[in-house]
Amino acid sequence: MPQISLYIDEKTLKKIEVVASLENISLSKWVGSRIKEALDNNYPPKYFELFGSVKDDTLKEPEELYNSSDSTREEI
């Protein structure tokens, strides 16, 4: 299997180590799975053609939400 080298800062590496250990997988598997997720097309065929296909007047566009009303998130 081919190998790849990554140069990454210590802070990011520590975060990756934490989440990989929480998932009980190696760093290599964690990084590899994230790369695959980023490259895979996760939508079924013609998914984007469905946009606007429902003709129903009861469906309304929701009000825009602003980041200021979002909860603070804990950093990993």
mmCIF file of the N, C-alpha and C atoms, coordinates in Angstrom:
data_MODEL
# 
_entry.id   MODEL 
# 
loop_
_atom_site.group_PDB 
_atom_site.id 
_atom_site.type_symbol 
_atom_site.label_atom_id 
_atom_site.label_alt_id 
_atom_site.label_comp_id 
_atom_site.label_asym_id 
_atom_site.label_entity_id 
_atom_site.label_seq_id 
_atom_site.pdbx_PDB_ins_code 
_atom_site.Cartn_x 
_atom_site.Cartn_y 
_atom_site.Cartn_z 
_atom_site.occupancy 
_atom_site.B_iso_or_equiv 
_atom_site.pdbx_formal_charge 
_atom_site.auth_seq_id 
_atom_site.auth_comp_id 
_atom_site.auth_asym_id 
_atom_site.auth_atom_id 
_atom_site.pdbx_PDB_model_num 
ATOM 1   N N  . MET A 1 1  ? 0.846   -1.173 0.000  1.00 0.00 ? 1  MET A N  1 
ATOM 2   C CA . MET A 1 1  ? 0.000   0.000  0.000  1.00 0.00 ? 1  MET A CA 1 
ATOM 3   C C  . MET A 1 1  ? 0.895   1.241  0.000  1.00 0.00 ? 1  MET A C  1 
ATOM 4   N N  . PRO A 1 2  ? 0.584   2.232  -0.817 1.00 0.00 ? 2  PRO A N  1 
ATOM 5   C CA . PRO A 1 2  ? 1.388   3.456  -0.856 1.00 0.00 ? 2  PRO A CA 1 
ATOM 6   C C  . PRO A 1 2  ? 1.352   4.197  0.478  1.00 0.00 ? 2  PRO A C  1 
ATOM 7   N N  . GLN A 1 3  ? 2.395   4.940  0.741  1.00 0.00 ? 3  GLN A N  1 
ATOM 8   C CA . GLN A 1 3  ? 2.478   5.725  1.967  1.00 0.00 ? 3  GLN A CA 1 
ATOM 9   C C  . GLN A 1 3  ? 2.558   7.192  1.606  1.00 0.00 ? 3  GLN A C  1 
ATOM 10  N N  . ILE A 1 4  ? 2.186   8.033  2.566  1.00 0.00 ? 4  ILE A N  1 
ATOM 11  C CA . ILE A 1 4  ? 2.227   9.470  2.360  1.00 0.00 ? 4  ILE A CA 1 
ATOM 12  C C  . ILE A 1 4  ? 2.803   10.114 3.621  1.00 0.00 ? 4  ILE A C  1 
ATOM 13  N N  . SER A 1 5  ? 3.562   11.164 3.445  1.00 0.00 ? 5  SER A N  1 
ATOM 14  C CA . SER A 1 5  ? 4.096   11.910 4.582  1.00 0.00 ? 5  SER A CA 1 
ATOM 15  C C  . SER A 1 5  ? 3.351   13.229 4.697  1.00 0.00 ? 5  SER A C  1 
ATOM 16  N N  . LEU A 1 6  ? 3.021   13.612 5.912  1.00 0.00 ? 6  LEU A N  1 
ATOM 17  C CA . LEU A 1 6  ? 2.328   14.870 6.149  1.00 0.00 ? 6  LEU A CA 1 
ATOM 18  C C  . LEU A 1 6  ? 3.146   15.732 7.085  1.00 0.00 ? 6  LEU A C  1 
ATOM 19  N N  . TYR A 1 7  ? 3.158   17.007 6.831  1.00 0.00 ? 7  TYR A N  1 
ATOM 20  C CA . TYR A 1 7  ? 3.766   17.967 7.739  1.00 0.00 ? 7  TYR A CA 1 
ATOM 21  C C  . TYR A 1 7  ? 2.620   18.732 8.374  1.00 0.00 ? 7  TYR A C  1 
ATOM 22  N N  . ILE A 1 8  ? 2.540   18.649 9.691  1.00 0.00 ? 8  ILE A N  1 
ATOM 23  C CA . ILE A 1 8  ? 1.402   19.227 10.393 1.00 0.00 ? 8  ILE A CA 1 
ATOM 24  C C  . ILE A 1 8  ? 1.877   19.835 11.704 1.00 0.00 ? 8  ILE A C  1 
ATOM 25  N N  . ASP A 1 9  ? 1.236   20.908 12.136 1.00 0.00 ? 9  ASP A N  1 
ATOM 26  C CA . ASP A 1 9  ? 1.662   21.559 13.369 1.00 0.00 ? 9  ASP A CA 1 
ATOM 27  C C  . ASP A 1 9  ? 1.271   20.714 14.588 1.00 0.00 ? 9  ASP A C  1 
ATOM 28  N N  . GLU A 1 10 ? 1.962   20.953 15.698 1.00 0.00 ? 10 GLU A N  1 
ATOM 29  C CA . GLU A 1 10 ? 1.768   20.152 16.921 1.00 0.00 ? 10 GLU A CA 1 
ATOM 30  C C  . GLU A 1 10 ? 0.343   20.237 17.459 1.00 0.00 ? 10 GLU A C  1 
ATOM 31  N N  . LYS A 1 11 ? -0.246  21.418 17.420 1.00 0.00 ? 11 LYS A N  1 
ATOM 32  C CA . LYS A 1 11 ? -1.598  21.608 17.951 1.00 0.00 ? 11 LYS A CA 1 
ATOM 33  C C  . LYS A 1 11 ? -2.605  20.732 17.206 1.00 0.00 ? 11 LYS A C  1 
ATOM 34  N N  . THR A 1 12 ? -2.505  20.728 15.885 1.00 0.00 ? 12 THR A N  1 
ATOM 35  C CA . THR A 1 12 ? -3.412  19.914 15.075 1.00 0.00 ? 12 THR A CA 1 
ATOM 36  C C  . THR A 1 12 ? -3.150  18.432 15.295 1.00 0.00 ? 12 THR A C  1 
ATOM 37  N N  . LEU A 1 13 ? -1.890  18.059 15.399 1.00 0.00 ? 13 LEU A N  1 
ATOM 38  C CA . LEU A 1 13 ? -1.543  16.663 15.645 1.00 0.00 ? 13 LEU A CA 1 
ATOM 39  C C  . LEU A 1 13 ? -2.158  16.179 16.950 1.00 0.00 ? 13 LEU A C  1 
ATOM 40  N N  . LYS A 1 14 ? -2.088  16.987 17.987 1.00 0.00 ? 14 LYS A N  1 
ATOM 41  C CA . LYS A 1 14 ? -2.665  16.608 19.287 1.00 0.00 ? 14 LYS A CA 1 
ATOM 42  C C  . LYS A 1 14 ? -4.166  16.377 19.158 1.00 0.00 ? 14 LYS A C  1 
ATOM 43  N N  . LYS A 1 15 ? -4.846  17.240 18.400 1.00 0.00 ? 15 LYS A N  1 
ATOM 44  C CA . LYS A 1 15 ? -6.289  17.073 18.200 1.00 0.00 ? 15 LYS A CA 1 
ATOM 45  C C  . LYS A 1 15 ? -6.587  15.766 17.464 1.00 0.00 ? 15 LYS A C  1 
ATOM 46  N N  . ILE A 1 16 ? -5.788  15.476 16.445 1.00 0.00 ? 16 ILE A N  1 
ATOM 47  C CA . ILE A 1 16 ? -5.980  14.236 15.688 1.00 0.00 ? 16 ILE A CA 1 
ATOM 48  C C  . ILE A 1 16 ? -5.751  13.026 16.594 1.00 0.00 ? 16 ILE A C  1 
ATOM 49  N N  . GLU A 1 17 ? -4.730  13.085 17.422 1.00 0.00 ? 17 GLU A N  1 
ATOM 50  C CA . GLU A 1 17 ? -4.448  11.982 18.344 1.00 0.00 ? 17 GLU A CA 1 
ATOM 51  C C  . GLU A 1 17 ? -5.624  11.752 19.297 1.00 0.00 ? 17 GLU A C  1 
ATOM 52  N N  . VAL A 1 18 ? -6.222  12.829 19.784 1.00 0.00 ? 18 VAL A N  1 
ATOM 53  C CA . VAL A 1 18 ? -7.356  12.699 20.706 1.00 0.00 ? 18 VAL A CA 1 
ATOM 54  C C  . VAL A 1 18 ? -8.546  12.045 20.023 1.00 0.00 ? 18 VAL A C  1 
ATOM 55  N N  . VAL A 1 19 ? -8.942  12.569 18.861 1.00 0.00 ? 19 VAL A N  1 
ATOM 56  C CA . VAL A 1 19 ? -10.127 12.020 18.209 1.00 0.00 ? 19 VAL A CA 1 
ATOM 57  C C  . VAL A 1 19 ? -9.889  10.601 17.692 1.00 0.00 ? 19 VAL A C  1 
ATOM 58  N N  . ALA A 1 20 ? -8.690  10.306 17.230 1.00 0.00 ? 20 ALA A N  1 
ATOM 59  C CA . ALA A 1 20 ? -8.392  8.943  16.776 1.00 0.00 ? 20 ALA A CA 1 
ATOM 60  C C  . ALA A 1 20 ? -8.460  7.969  17.942 1.00 0.00 ? 20 ALA A C  1 
ATOM 61  N N  . SER A 1 21 ? -7.954  8.375  19.091 1.00 0.00 ? 21 SER A N  1 
ATOM 62  C CA . SER A 1 21 ? -8.004  7.479  20.258 1.00 0.00 ? 21 SER A CA 1 
ATOM 63  C C  . SER A 1 21 ? -9.447  7.306  20.737 1.00 0.00 ? 21 SER A C  1 
ATOM 64  N N  . LEU A 1 22 ? -10.265 8.354  20.644 1.00 0.00 ? 22 LEU A N  1 
ATOM 65  C CA . LEU A 1 22 ? -11.681 8.233  21.020 1.00 0.00 ? 22 LEU A CA 1 
ATOM 66  C C  . LEU A 1 22 ? -12.419 7.259  20.109 1.00 0.00 ? 22 LEU A C  1 
ATOM 67  N N  . GLU A 1 23 ? -11.981 7.190  18.851 1.00 0.00 ? 23 GLU A N  1 
ATOM 68  C CA . GLU A 1 23 ? -12.591 6.271  17.892 1.00 0.00 ? 23 GLU A CA 1 
ATOM 69  C C  . GLU A 1 23 ? -11.895 4.906  17.878 1.00 0.00 ? 23 GLU A C  1 
ATOM 70  N N  . ASN A 1 24 ? -10.870 4.772  18.728 1.00 0.00 ? 24 ASN A N  1 
ATOM 71  C CA . ASN A 1 24 ? -10.107 3.516  18.827 1.00 0.00 ? 24 ASN A CA 1 
ATOM 72  C C  . ASN A 1 24 ? -9.512  3.072  17.489 1.00 0.00 ? 24 ASN A C  1 
ATOM 73  N N  . ILE A 1 25 ? -8.960  4.038  16.743 1.00 0.00 ? 25 ILE A N  1 
ATOM 74  C CA . ILE A 1 25 ? -8.291  3.707  15.492 1.00 0.00 ? 25 ILE A CA 1 
ATOM 75  C C  . ILE A 1 25 ? -6.936  4.414  15.449 1.00 0.00 ? 25 ILE A C  1 
ATOM 76  N N  . SER A 1 26 ? -6.098  3.950  14.557 1.00 0.00 ? 26 SER A N  1 
ATOM 77  C CA . SER A 1 26 ? -4.765  4.551  14.420 1.00 0.00 ? 26 SER A CA 1 
ATOM 78  C C  . SER A 1 26 ? -4.859  5.924  13.770 1.00 0.00 ? 26 SER A C  1 
ATOM 79  N N  . LEU A 1 27 ? -3.794  6.695  13.947 1.00 0.00 ? 27 LEU A N  1 
ATOM 80  C CA . LEU A 1 27 ? -3.732  8.007  13.296 1.00 0.00 ? 27 LEU A CA 1 
ATOM 81  C C  . LEU A 1 27 ? -3.837  7.855  11.784 1.00 0.00 ? 27 LEU A C  1 
ATOM 82  N N  . SER A 1 28 ? -3.133  6.872  11.255 1.00 0.00 ? 28 SER A N  1 
ATOM 83  C CA . SER A 1 28 ? -3.122  6.635  9.816  1.00 0.00 ? 28 SER A CA 1 
ATOM 84  C C  . SER A 1 28 ? -4.531  6.338  9.298  1.00 0.00 ? 28 SER A C  1 
ATOM 85  N N  . LYS A 1 29 ? -5.269  5.467  10.000 1.00 0.00 ? 29 LYS A N  1 
ATOM 86  C CA . LYS A 1 29 ? -6.631  5.135  9.570  1.00 0.00 ? 29 LYS A CA 1 
ATOM 87  C C  . LYS A 1 29 ? -7.549  6.341  9.686  1.00 0.00 ? 29 LYS A C  1 
ATOM 88  N N  . TRP A 1 30 ? -7.374  7.128  10.754 1.00 0.00 ? 30 TRP A N  1 
ATOM 89  C CA . TRP A 1 30 ? -8.222  8.308  10.940 1.00 0.00 ? 30 TRP A CA 1 
ATOM 90  C C  . TRP A 1 30 ? -8.004  9.312  9.812  1.00 0.00 ? 30 TRP A C  1 
ATOM 91  N N  . VAL A 1 31 ? -6.751  9.628  9.541  1.00 0.00 ? 31 VAL A N  1 
ATOM 92  C CA . VAL A 1 31 ? -6.432  10.588 8.480  1.00 0.00 ? 31 VAL A CA 1 
ATOM 93  C C  . VAL A 1 31 ? -6.884  10.041 7.125  1.00 0.00 ? 31 VAL A C  1 
ATOM 94  N N  . GLY A 1 32 ? -6.617  8.764  6.874  1.00 0.00 ? 32 GLY A N  1 
ATOM 95  C CA . GLY A 1 32 ? -7.019  8.151  5.607  1.00 0.00 ? 32 GLY A CA 1 
ATOM 96  C C  . GLY A 1 32 ? -8.525  8.200  5.399  1.00 0.00 ? 32 GLY A C  1 
ATOM 97  N N  . SER A 1 33 ? -9.288  7.937  6.454  1.00 0.00 ? 33 SER A N  1 
ATOM 98  C CA . SER A 1 33 ? -10.749 7.962  6.319  1.00 0.00 ? 33 SER A CA 1 
ATOM 99  C C  . SER A 1 33 ? -11.250 9.369  6.056  1.00 0.00 ? 33 SER A C  1 
ATOM 100 N N  . ARG A 1 34 ? -10.616 10.376 6.653  1.00 0.00 ? 34 ARG A N  1 
ATOM 101 C CA . ARG A 1 34 ? -11.026 11.771 6.412  1.00 0.00 ? 34 ARG A CA 1 
ATOM 102 C C  . ARG A 1 34 ? -10.690 12.202 4.986  1.00 0.00 ? 34 ARG A C  1 
ATOM 103 N N  . ILE A 1 35 ? -9.580  11.735 4.470  1.00 0.00 ? 35 ILE A N  1 
ATOM 104 C CA . ILE A 1 35 ? -9.228  12.056 3.083  1.00 0.00 ? 35 ILE A CA 1 
ATOM 105 C C  . ILE A 1 35 ? -10.237 11.406 2.135  1.00 0.00 ? 35 ILE A C  1 
ATOM 106 N N  . LYS A 1 36 ? -10.580 10.141 2.397  1.00 0.00 ? 36 LYS A N  1 
ATOM 107 C CA . LYS A 1 36 ? -11.561 9.455  1.549  1.00 0.00 ? 36 LYS A CA 1 
ATOM 108 C C  . LYS A 1 36 ? -12.903 10.169 1.588  1.00 0.00 ? 36 LYS A C  1 
ATOM 109 N N  . GLU A 1 37 ? -13.347 10.581 2.782  1.00 0.00 ? 37 GLU A N  1 
ATOM 110 C CA . GLU A 1 37 ? -14.616 11.303 2.909  1.00 0.00 ? 37 GLU A CA 1 
ATOM 111 C C  . GLU A 1 37 ? -14.600 12.583 2.081  1.00 0.00 ? 37 GLU A C  1 
ATOM 112 N N  . ALA A 1 38 ? -13.479 13.282 2.100  1.00 0.00 ? 38 ALA A N  1 
ATOM 113 C CA . ALA A 1 38 ? -13.371 14.537 1.362  1.00 0.00 ? 38 ALA A CA 1 
ATOM 114 C C  . ALA A 1 38 ? -13.415 14.309 -0.148 1.00 0.00 ? 38 ALA A C  1 
ATOM 115 N N  . LEU A 1 39 ? -12.948 13.170 -0.602 1.00 0.00 ? 39 LEU A N  1 
ATOM 116 C CA . LEU A 1 39 ? -12.863 12.901 -2.033 1.00 0.00 ? 39 LEU A CA 1 
ATOM 117 C C  . LEU A 1 39 ? -14.069 12.147 -2.586 1.00 0.00 ? 39 LEU A C  1 
ATOM 118 N N  . ASP A 1 40 ? -14.763 11.417 -1.724 1.00 0.00 ? 40 ASP A N  1 
ATOM 119 C CA . ASP A 1 40 ? -15.910 10.631 -2.184 1.00 0.00 ? 40 ASP A CA 1 
ATOM 120 C C  . ASP A 1 40 ? -17.091 11.534 -2.498 1.00 0.00 ? 40 ASP A C  1 
ATOM 121 N N  . ASN A 1 41 ? -17.845 11.138 -3.498 1.00 0.00 ? 41 ASN A N  1 
ATOM 122 C CA . ASN A 1 41 ? -19.098 11.811 -3.803 1.00 0.00 ? 41 ASN A CA 1 
ATOM 123 C C  . ASN A 1 41 ? -20.157 11.140 -2.936 1.00 0.00 ? 41 ASN A C  1 
ATOM 124 N N  . ASN A 1 42 ? -20.602 11.828 -1.908 1.00 0.00 ? 42 ASN A N  1 
ATOM 125 C CA . ASN A 1 42 ? -21.518 11.227 -0.943 1.00 0.00 ? 42 ASN A CA 1 
ATOM 126 C C  . ASN A 1 42 ? -22.996 11.405 -1.301 1.00 0.00 ? 42 ASN A C  1 
ATOM 127 N N  . TYR A 1 43 ? -23.276 11.938 -2.455 1.00 0.00 ? 43 TYR A N  1 
ATOM 128 C CA . TYR A 1 43 ? -24.658 12.171 -2.837 1.00 0.00 ? 43 TYR A CA 1 
ATOM 129 C C  . TYR A 1 43 ? -25.079 11.166 -3.903 1.00 0.00 ? 43 TYR A C  1 
ATOM 130 N N  . PRO A 1 44 ? -26.337 10.723 -3.856 1.00 0.00 ? 44 PRO A N  1 
ATOM 131 C CA . PRO A 1 44 ? -26.804 9.780  -4.871 1.00 0.00 ? 44 PRO A CA 1 
ATOM 132 C C  . PRO A 1 44 ? -26.905 10.464 -6.235 1.00 0.00 ? 44 PRO A C  1 
ATOM 133 N N  . PRO A 1 45 ? -26.958 9.657  -7.298 1.00 0.00 ? 45 PRO A N  1 
ATOM 134 C CA . PRO A 1 45 ? -27.074 10.229 -8.644 1.00 0.00 ? 45 PRO A CA 1 
ATOM 135 C C  . PRO A 1 45 ? -28.290 11.154 -8.753 1.00 0.00 ? 45 PRO A C  1 
ATOM 136 N N  . LYS A 1 46 ? -28.130 12.260 -9.445 1.00 0.00 ? 46 LYS A N  1 
ATOM 137 C CA . LYS A 1 46 ? -29.178 13.253 -9.705 1.00 0.00 ? 46 LYS A CA 1 
ATOM 138 C C  . LYS A 1 46 ? -29.693 13.947 -8.442 1.00 0.00 ? 46 LYS A C  1 
ATOM 139 N N  . TYR A 1 47 ? -28.965 13.847 -7.357 1.00 0.00 ? 47 TYR A N  1 
ATOM 140 C CA . TYR A 1 47 ? -29.370 14.471 -6.095 1.00 0.00 ? 47 TYR A CA 1 
ATOM 141 C C  . TYR A 1 47 ? -29.603 15.975 -6.269 1.00 0.00 ? 47 TYR A C  1 
ATOM 142 N N  . PHE A 1 48 ? -28.683 16.653 -6.914 1.00 0.00 ? 48 PHE A N  1 
ATOM 143 C CA . PHE A 1 48 ? -28.779 18.102 -7.047 1.00 0.00 ? 48 PHE A CA 1 
ATOM 144 C C  . PHE A 1 48 ? -29.868 18.526 -8.033 1.00 0.00 ? 48 PHE A C  1 
ATOM 145 N N  . GLU A 1 49 ? -30.321 17.614 -8.857 1.00 0.00 ? 49 GLU A N  1 
ATOM 146 C CA . GLU A 1 49 ? -31.415 17.928 -9.776 1.00 0.00 ? 49 GLU A CA 1 
ATOM 147 C C  . GLU A 1 49 ? -32.746 18.014 -9.032 1.00 0.00 ? 49 GLU A C  1 
ATOM 148 N N  . LEU A 1 50 ? -32.799 17.508 -7.802 1.00 0.00 ? 50 LEU A N  1 
ATOM 149 C CA . LEU A 1 50 ? -34.029 17.545 -7.018 1.00 0.00 ? 50 LEU A CA 1 
ATOM 150 C C  . LEU A 1 50 ? -34.332 18.928 -6.452 1.00 0.00 ? 50 LEU A C  1 
ATOM 151 N N  . PHE A 1 51 ? -33.319 19.775 -6.354 1.00 0.00 ? 51 PHE A N  1 
ATOM 152 C CA . PHE A 1 51 ? -33.508 21.098 -5.785 1.00 0.00 ? 51 PHE A CA 1 
ATOM 153 C C  . PHE A 1 51 ? -34.605 21.851 -6.530 1.00 0.00 ? 51 PHE A C  1 
ATOM 154 N N  . GLY A 1 52 ? -35.609 22.310 -5.795 1.00 0.00 ? 52 GLY A N  1 
ATOM 155 C CA . GLY A 1 52 ? -36.702 23.070 -6.390 1.00 0.00 ? 52 GLY A CA 1 
ATOM 156 C C  . GLY A 1 52 ? -37.753 22.223 -7.071 1.00 0.00 ? 52 GLY A C  1 
ATOM 157 N N  . SER A 1 53 ? -37.666 20.902 -6.954 1.00 0.00 ? 53 SER A N  1 
ATOM 158 C CA . SER A 1 53 ? -38.606 20.042 -7.666 1.00 0.00 ? 53 SER A CA 1 
ATOM 159 C C  . SER A 1 53 ? -39.937 19.867 -6.930 1.00 0.00 ? 53 SER A C  1 
ATOM 160 N N  . VAL A 1 54 ? -40.006 20.221 -5.656 1.00 0.00 ? 54 VAL A N  1 
ATOM 161 C CA . VAL A 1 54 ? -41.252 20.086 -4.896 1.00 0.00 ? 54 VAL A CA 1 
ATOM 162 C C  . VAL A 1 54 ? -42.048 21.373 -5.038 1.00 0.00 ? 54 VAL A C  1 
ATOM 163 N N  . LYS A 1 55 ? -43.241 21.263 -5.549 1.00 0.00 ? 55 LYS A N  1 
ATOM 164 C CA . LYS A 1 55 ? -44.116 22.428 -5.722 1.00 0.00 ? 55 LYS A CA 1 
ATOM 165 C C  . LYS A 1 55 ? -45.153 22.402 -4.595 1.00 0.00 ? 55 LYS A C  1 
ATOM 166 N N  . ASP A 1 56 ? -44.851 23.087 -3.514 1.00 0.00 ? 56 ASP A N  1 
ATOM 167 C CA . ASP A 1 56 ? -45.723 23.102 -2.345 1.00 0.00 ? 56 ASP A CA 1 
ATOM 168 C C  . ASP A 1 56 ? -45.619 24.480 -1.702 1.00 0.00 ? 56 ASP A C  1 
ATOM 169 N N  . ASP A 1 57 ? -46.707 25.234 -1.725 1.00 0.00 ? 57 ASP A N  1 
ATOM 170 C CA . ASP A 1 57 ? -46.682 26.599 -1.201 1.00 0.00 ? 57 ASP A CA 1 
ATOM 171 C C  . ASP A 1 57 ? -46.509 26.656 0.310  1.00 0.00 ? 57 ASP A C  1 
ATOM 172 N N  . THR A 1 58 ? -46.711 25.539 1.001  1.00 0.00 ? 58 THR A N  1 
ATOM 173 C CA . THR A 1 58 ? -46.551 25.563 2.458  1.00 0.00 ? 58 THR A CA 1 
ATOM 174 C C  . THR A 1 58 ? -45.087 25.512 2.866  1.00 0.00 ? 58 THR A C  1 
ATOM 175 N N  . LEU A 1 59 ? -44.211 25.144 1.951  1.00 0.00 ? 59 LEU A N  1 
ATOM 176 C CA . LEU A 1 59 ? -42.781 25.131 2.251  1.00 0.00 ? 59 LEU A CA 1 
ATOM 177 C C  . LEU A 1 59 ? -42.226 26.531 2.068  1.00 0.00 ? 59 LEU A C  1 
ATOM 178 N N  . LYS A 1 60 ? -41.668 27.058 3.129  1.00 0.00 ? 60 LYS A N  1 
ATOM 179 C CA . LYS A 1 60 ? -41.125 28.413 3.093  1.00 0.00 ? 60 LYS A CA 1 
ATOM 180 C C  . LYS A 1 60 ? -39.647 28.376 3.436  1.00 0.00 ? 60 LYS A C  1 
ATOM 181 N N  . GLU A 1 61 ? -38.887 29.310 2.888  1.00 0.00 ? 61 GLU A N  1 
ATOM 182 C CA . GLU A 1 61 ? -37.472 29.430 3.221  1.00 0.00 ? 61 GLU A CA 1 
ATOM 183 C C  . GLU A 1 61 ? -37.367 29.934 4.658  1.00 0.00 ? 61 GLU A C  1 
ATOM 184 N N  . PRO A 1 62 ? -36.586 29.248 5.499  1.00 0.00 ? 62 PRO A N  1 
ATOM 185 C CA . PRO A 1 62 ? -36.471 29.679 6.893  1.00 0.00 ? 62 PRO A CA 1 
ATOM 186 C C  . PRO A 1 62 ? -35.689 30.989 7.008  1.00 0.00 ? 62 PRO A C  1 
ATOM 187 N N  . GLU A 1 63 ? -35.901 31.654 8.145  1.00 0.00 ? 63 GLU A N  1 
ATOM 188 C CA . GLU A 1 63 ? -35.144 32.874 8.403  1.00 0.00 ? 63 GLU A CA 1 
ATOM 189 C C  . GLU A 1 63 ? -33.669 32.524 8.508  1.00 0.00 ? 63 GLU A C  1 
ATOM 190 N N  . GLU A 1 64 ? -32.825 33.474 8.122  1.00 0.00 ? 64 GLU A N  1 
ATOM 191 C CA . GLU A 1 64 ? -31.389 33.245 8.202  1.00 0.00 ? 64 GLU A CA 1 
ATOM 192 C C  . GLU A 1 64 ? -30.952 33.232 9.661  1.00 0.00 ? 64 GLU A C  1 
ATOM 193 N N  . LEU A 1 65 ? -30.128 32.255 10.006 1.00 0.00 ? 65 LEU A N  1 
ATOM 194 C CA . LEU A 1 65 ? -29.595 32.165 11.354 1.00 0.00 ? 65 LEU A CA 1 
ATOM 195 C C  . LEU A 1 65 ? -28.227 32.826 11.387 1.00 0.00 ? 65 LEU A C  1 
ATOM 196 N N  . TYR A 1 66 ? -27.926 33.428 12.485 1.00 0.00 ? 66 TYR A N  1 
ATOM 197 C CA . TYR A 1 66 ? -26.656 34.132 12.618 1.00 0.00 ? 66 TYR A CA 1 
ATOM 198 C C  . TYR A 1 66 ? -25.760 33.409 13.615 1.00 0.00 ? 66 TYR A C  1 
ATOM 199 N N  . ASN A 1 67 ? -24.468 33.453 13.376 1.00 0.00 ? 67 ASN A N  1 
ATOM 200 C CA . ASN A 1 67 ? -23.509 32.786 14.251 1.00 0.00 ? 67 ASN A CA 1 
ATOM 201 C C  . ASN A 1 67 ? -23.584 33.279 15.682 1.00 0.00 ? 67 ASN A C  1 
ATOM 202 N N  . SER A 1 68 ? -24.024 34.491 15.894 1.00 0.00 ? 68 SER A N  1 
ATOM 203 C CA . SER A 1 68 ? -24.093 35.043 17.242 1.00 0.00 ? 68 SER A CA 1 
ATOM 204 C C  . SER A 1 68 ? -25.061 34.273 18.132 1.00 0.00 ? 68 SER A C  1 
ATOM 205 N N  . SER A 1 69 ? -26.046 33.585 17.519 1.00 0.00 ? 69 SER A N  1 
ATOM 206 C CA . SER A 1 69 ? -27.011 32.823 18.314 1.00 0.00 ? 69 SER A CA 1 
ATOM 207 C C  . SER A 1 69 ? -26.571 31.357 18.478 1.00 0.00 ? 69 SER A C  1 
ATOM 208 N N  . ASP A 1 70 ? -25.423 31.016 17.943 1.00 0.00 ? 70 ASP A N  1 
ATOM 209 C CA . ASP A 1 70 ? -24.913 29.649 18.026 1.00 0.00 ? 70 ASP A CA 1 
ATOM 210 C C  . ASP A 1 70 ? -24.276 29.416 19.391 1.00 0.00 ? 70 ASP A C  1 
ATOM 211 N N  . SER A 1 71 ? -24.307 28.182 19.842 1.00 0.00 ? 71 SER A N  1 
ATOM 212 C CA . SER A 1 71 ? -23.665 27.829 21.107 1.00 0.00 ? 71 SER A CA 1 
ATOM 213 C C  . SER A 1 71 ? -22.152 27.811 20.933 1.00 0.00 ? 71 SER A C  1 
ATOM 214 N N  . THR A 1 72 ? -21.467 28.131 22.016 1.00 0.00 ? 72 THR A N  1 
ATOM 215 C CA . THR A 1 72 ? -19.994 28.010 21.960 1.00 0.00 ? 72 THR A CA 1 
ATOM 216 C C  . THR A 1 72 ? -19.647 26.532 21.952 1.00 0.00 ? 72 THR A C  1 
ATOM 217 N N  . ARG A 1 73 ? -18.623 26.204 21.209 1.00 0.00 ? 73 ARG A N  1 
ATOM 218 C CA . ARG A 1 73 ? -18.238 24.800 21.085 1.00 0.00 ? 73 ARG A CA 1 
ATOM 219 C C  . ARG A 1 73 ? -16.909 24.573 21.749 1.00 0.00 ? 73 ARG A C  1 
ATOM 220 N N  . GLU A 1 74 ? -16.806 23.433 22.370 1.00 0.00 ? 74 GLU A N  1 
ATOM 221 C CA . GLU A 1 74 ? -15.567 23.071 23.046 1.00 0.00 ? 74 GLU A CA 1 
ATOM 222 C C  . GLU A 1 74 ? -14.530 22.674 22.018 1.00 0.00 ? 74 GLU A C  1 
ATOM 223 N N  . GLU A 1 75 ? -13.328 23.197 22.171 1.00 0.00 ? 75 GLU A N  1 
ATOM 224 C CA . GLU A 1 75 ? -12.253 22.803 21.268 1.00 0.00 ? 75 GLU A CA 1 
ATOM 225 C C  . GLU A 1 75 ? -11.714 21.459 21.689 1.00 0.00 ? 75 GLU A C  1 
ATOM 226 N N  . ILE A 1 76 ? -11.310 20.673 20.709 1.00 0.00 ? 76 ILE A N  1 
ATOM 227 C CA . ILE A 1 76 ? -10.746 19.345 20.999 1.00 0.00 ? 76 ILE A CA 1 
ATOM 228 C C  . ILE A 1 76 ? -9.295  19.504 21.341 1.00 0.00 ? 76 ILE A C  1 
# 
